[in-house]
Amino acid sequence: MDSSYDVCVVGAGVMGSSTARHLAKIGKKTLLLEQFPLPHWRGSSHGQTRVFRCVDPEPHIVKMANDALKMWRDIQNQAGETILIENVGMLEVEEPPGTNLKTEEHYLRRENIDYQFLSSKDLKDQFPGLVYGPGYCAIYEKSAGILMADKCLKHLQKQFVESGGTLYDRSEVIKIQPDASGVTVLTNRSSYRCKKIIVTAGPWVNKVLKPLGIQLDVKPVQAPFLYWKVKQPGAYDFTKFPIFYDVSTSDGRYVYGLPSFEYPGLIKLGPAGKAQQEAAYSTPIDPDMRDSTMTITEGSIAAAKDYIKQHLPFVDGTKPAIVELCMYTLSFDRNFILDKHPEYNNVIIAAGFSGQGFKHGPVVGKILSDLALDRLSAYDLSPFRISKYLQQKSSL
Ligand SMILES: Cc1cc2nc3c(=O)[nH]c(=O)nc-3n(C[C@H](O)[C@H](O)[C@H](O)COP(=O)(O)OP(=O)(O)OC[C@H]3O[C@@H](n4cnc5c(N)ncnc54)[C@H](O)[C@@H]3O)c2cc1C
């Protein structure tokens, strides 16, 4: 037996790293365990970029994102390098009559988030790289930006260790044994004792939870990154062109896009939203076999091609220049799970971040820490209750 900790966190993705950092900062003796050597590219948090935005159809998510912005700024100040590029701006576009946007506008106003409501004429005048028919409208969230995902992770982990935390990579948690006075954690290398354990295992969550007798209604799914060549140099550069997200529903699919940033001369554009997620949910993958089971579906490429043809006049939509695959953990309703194990008060679980969790990392870290320390949360945790997602009982 190595040592004893206040809290052990399983999994050093953005959620585990943010949680561990927060706990160490408030003086808790914290152990962060990661199965792979760090840094690694096999979970959901790797890569160069993630979108940071506040606009969302769920009011509690808008509030969380707005709070997370301040926390990312603090992390960045301590990091001493840019991890969040603010004010890239984000356009959320919708076909007439713009029903989704009208609701979302209300939530932004409630949180005092700076935005503009754009008519189709405003859109045409301000963003000639996007072409939409009459009646389209958009919310323009000015402060939205780009989180540098790999750098965020590096600094969260660095700040955790600098605050006195212990981080062991190449440490796969094999068994979690809760009892009346704490938890014993067994890894491939050692065993540890802690008062509380927080499971932030991303796509592996059900593998980790199986010996604890529960399975969640979440699935690891494939997520493609598609990059397309820009025909008119500079037309979609991030210094003058925003992130965009089309939430029109008549054709049953949403599309998101990022300006040229990661690869010069290429923009990122791919399917998002309900239809894509329903398709992904019906074909889950095994996170341990991701490279042998992940394949890019022709449907995702066809939807993106079609969108480019209709709306992005300066992009070559013949075929993607680069295709990269990633995976995330989808819950059936795209909501997060942040709660205690139904039987073990000393086991806290976070899962189901459904392709939109990265930006919330620091707030999730605070919420999970409060749960572990039996402190009252500043957030209404009712949307995140585990009971809705309990699938079945497996034998202990
Ligand atoms: C293609 C793509 C695009 C996205 N775009 C956005 C975006 O624009 N904006 C946004 O906010 N979010 C976005 N997301 C979502 C966001 O990246 C995820 O919600 C977030 O990274 C999930 O983090 P996590 O910590 O829960 O999981 P992970 O990053 O997967 O971390 C889990 C960790 O647990 C470790 N682990 C698992 N089992 C064990 C074990 N037994 N022992 C020890 N360690 C273990 C894993 O190795 C892994 O490191 C996107 C995701 C993808 C894939």
The ligand as an SDF file (V2000), in Angstrom:
LIG
                    3D

 53 58  0  0  0  0  0  0  0  0999 V2000
  -14.0240   15.5600  -32.1770 C   0  0  0  0  0  0  0  0  0  0  0  0
  -14.4220   16.2450  -30.9180 C   0  0  0  0  0  0  0  0  0  0  0  0
  -14.7660   17.5950  -30.9370 C   0  0  0  0  0  0  0  0  0  0  0  0
  -15.1720   18.2280  -29.7780 C   0  0  0  0  0  0  0  0  0  0  0  0
  -15.4550   19.5480  -29.8160 N   0  0  0  0  0  0  0  0  0  0  0  0
  -15.7190   20.2040  -28.6600 C   0  0  0  0  0  0  0  0  0  0  0  0
  -15.8330   21.6170  -28.6580 C   0  0  0  0  0  0  0  0  0  0  0  0
  -15.6850   22.2660  -29.6920 O   0  0  0  0  0  0  0  0  0  0  0  0
  -16.1000   22.2280  -27.4740 N   0  0  0  0  0  0  0  0  0  0  0  0
  -16.2410   21.5410  -26.3110 C   0  0  0  0  0  0  0  0  0  0  0  0
  -16.4780   22.1670  -25.2690 O   0  0  0  0  0  0  0  0  0  0  0  0
  -16.1230   20.1910  -26.2860 N   0  0  0  0  0  0  0  0  0  0  0  0
  -15.8560   19.5090  -27.4250 C   0  0  0  0  0  0  0  0  0  0  0  0
  -15.6880   18.1600  -27.4220 N   0  0  0  0  0  0  0  0  0  0  0  0
  -15.9640   17.3980  -26.2030 C   0  0  0  0  0  0  0  0  0  0  0  0
  -14.8440   17.3770  -25.2190 C   0  0  0  0  0  0  0  0  0  0  0  0
  -13.6010   17.2800  -25.8500 O   0  0  0  0  0  0  0  0  0  0  0  0
  -15.1080   16.2030  -24.2480 C   0  0  0  0  0  0  0  0  0  0  0  0
  -16.3990   16.3660  -23.6730 O   0  0  0  0  0  0  0  0  0  0  0  0
  -14.0820   16.1620  -23.1370 C   0  0  0  0  0  0  0  0  0  0  0  0
  -12.7790   16.1560  -23.6650 O   0  0  0  0  0  0  0  0  0  0  0  0
  -14.3040   14.9160  -22.2640 C   0  0  0  0  0  0  0  0  0  0  0  0
  -13.2790   14.8600  -21.3180 O   0  0  0  0  0  0  0  0  0  0  0  0
  -13.1660   13.6680  -20.2660 P   0  0  0  0  0  0  0  0  0  0  0  0
  -12.1210   14.0990  -19.3020 O   0  0  0  0  0  0  0  0  0  0  0  0
  -14.5210   13.3260  -19.7470 O   0  0  0  0  0  0  0  0  0  0  0  0
  -12.7160   12.3900  -21.1130 O   0  0  0  0  0  0  0  0  0  0  0  0
  -11.2650   11.9660  -21.6720 P   0  0  0  0  0  0  0  0  0  0  0  0
  -10.5600   13.1060  -22.2370 O   0  0  0  0  0  0  0  0  0  0  0  0
  -11.4720   10.7900  -22.5450 O   0  0  0  0  0  0  0  0  0  0  0  0
  -10.4950   11.5420  -20.3720 O   0  0  0  0  0  0  0  0  0  0  0  0
  -10.7090   10.3190  -19.7150 C   0  0  0  0  0  0  0  0  0  0  0  0
   -9.3670    9.8200  -19.2530 C   0  0  0  0  0  0  0  0  0  0  0  0
   -9.5430    8.7220  -18.3850 O   0  0  0  0  0  0  0  0  0  0  0  0
   -8.4950    7.8030  -18.6210 C   0  0  0  0  0  0  0  0  0  0  0  0
   -8.9130    6.4950  -18.1120 N   0  0  0  0  0  0  0  0  0  0  0  0
   -9.9570    5.7540  -18.5360 C   0  0  0  0  0  0  0  0  0  0  0  0
  -10.0220    4.6000  -17.8490 N   0  0  0  0  0  0  0  0  0  0  0  0
   -9.0210    4.6330  -16.9470 C   0  0  0  0  0  0  0  0  0  0  0  0
   -8.5740    3.7220  -15.9460 C   0  0  0  0  0  0  0  0  0  0  0  0
   -9.1700    2.5400  -15.7460 N   0  0  0  0  0  0  0  0  0  0  0  0
   -7.4900    4.0570  -15.2100 N   0  0  0  0  0  0  0  0  0  0  0  0
   -6.8540    5.2460  -15.3940 C   0  0  0  0  0  0  0  0  0  0  0  0
   -7.2270    6.1250  -16.3630 N   0  0  0  0  0  0  0  0  0  0  0  0
   -8.3000    5.8370  -17.1070 C   0  0  0  0  0  0  0  0  0  0  0  0
   -8.3600    7.8490  -20.1360 C   0  0  0  0  0  0  0  0  0  0  0  0
   -7.1550    7.2960  -20.5900 O   0  0  0  0  0  0  0  0  0  0  0  0
   -8.5020    9.3310  -20.4080 C   0  0  0  0  0  0  0  0  0  0  0  0
   -7.2650    9.9910  -20.3740 O   0  0  0  0  0  0  0  0  0  0  0  0
  -15.2540   17.4880  -28.5680 C   0  0  0  0  0  0  0  0  0  0  0  0
  -14.8830   16.1510  -28.5450 C   0  0  0  0  0  0  0  0  0  0  0  0
  -14.4340   15.5310  -29.6930 C   0  0  0  0  0  0  0  0  0  0  0  0
  -13.9860   14.1160  -29.6240 C   0  0  0  0  0  0  0  0  0  0  0  0
  1  2  1  0
  2  3  1  0
  2 52  2  0
  3  4  2  0
  4  5  1  0
  4 50  1  0
  5  6  2  0
  6  7  1  0
  6 13  1  0
  7  8  2  0
  7  9  1  0
  9 10  1  0
 10 11  2  0
 10 12  1  0
 12 13  2  0
 13 14  1  0
 14 15  1  0
 14 50  1  0
 15 16  1  0
 16 17  1  0
 16 18  1  0
 18 19  1  0
 18 20  1  0
 20 21  1  0
 20 22  1  0
 22 23  1  0
 23 24  1  0
 24 25  2  0
 24 26  1  0
 24 27  1  0
 27 28  1  0
 28 29  2  0
 28 30  1  0
 28 31  1  0
 31 32  1  0
 32 33  1  0
 33 34  1  0
 33 48  1  0
 34 35  1  0
 35 36  1  0
 35 46  1  0
 36 37  1  0
 36 45  1  0
 37 38  2  0
 38 39  1  0
 39 40  1  0
 39 45  2  0
 40 41  1  0
 40 42  2  0
 42 43  1  0
 43 44  2  0
 44 45  1  0
 46 47  1  0
 46 48  1  0
 48 49  1  0
 50 51  2  0
 51 52  1  0
 52 53  1  0
M  END
$$$$
